[in-house]
Amino acid sequence: MRLSFLKKNQKKTRIEYYQGVIDSFISGVPIGGKVGKRVYLPSTFIGGPRDMKNRYLDSMALVQEFGQPDLFVTMTCNPNWPEIKEHLKPGEEPHNRPDLLARVFKAKLTIMHDKIMSGEIFGKIASVVHVIEFQKRGLPHAHFLIILKPRFKYMTPEAYDRVVSVELPDSSEDPYFYSLVVKHMMHGPCGELNPTNVCMKDGKCKNHYPKDVTEYTTHGKGSYPIYRHKNEQRTAKVRGKILDNRWVIPYSRALLLLFNCHINIEICCDIRAVKYLYKYVHKGHDKVMFRIASDALGSKVDEISNFQNARWVSPVEAA
Ligand SMILES: [Zn+2]
């Protein structure tokens, strides 16, 4: 409804604001005759390309002011949260209730945001940006990019170890926490154990699992540290295979205990990853579309149709 309102009321949406040659060139229309011949989707439409671009630029302004992000956190909705399960009617499965999934996930996300902002989990916060992502398959998840205040930044591998763990806990000393790590934070199995897993590409795991066993956390060559995975002979049975420490996804003990869902923590220690990360979280919706058309003068760019074509709205997103 909002899109069709915008389409029918192009004259009222103050499009003269956009009708500059510069705007046209930025959006990839190098032919002068097309300037001004456009259906506009204004930046006031939340989630549209102009809105996403504005938000991306705002985030980059935060980086300019406060420095590069220190943490990249991904939180995924857990369909087995008791808050969801207890509201299912007899015979209902969580995926039958996208309304419930959306509301509980949003509520948890608000708590997560408050916890991060309180400074109790990672230290005092300079800035947080978060984006909720809905995919065709899979559950909603949120990405957080966190910038810490200067005094709280993690400068050493020892500081990384205080925030991020990549090990299985002791199953007899800490059975509940062990069960959380096994349930939510184990990758795979992939590689030789399961060559057809989704992460496999050209015979290798895209995420480089299983990781090497290392005694100490080090800075590493890439954008993320190499975390310590001590070989303590602890194992867990995950999706039919016995896995050890090398398969654990980096997590925060405090957040895992608080939220009982998949929460991946990555420490960013290289400025080169910054632009990629912000682009990634602001990339907008998945879509695949192509068309064959002549580039003749007069073919009008219709931003609203471009936005709607091939656009998929999953039930949870709609809710
Ligand atoms: Zn893998």
Boltz pocket constraint, residues with backbone or C-beta under 6 A from the ligand:
constraints:
  - pocket:
      binder: B
      contacts: [[A, 187], [A, 188], [A, 189], [A, 190], [A, 191], [A, 197], [A, 199], [A, 200], [A, 205], [A, 206], [A, 207], [A, 208], [A, 209]]
      max_distance: 6.0
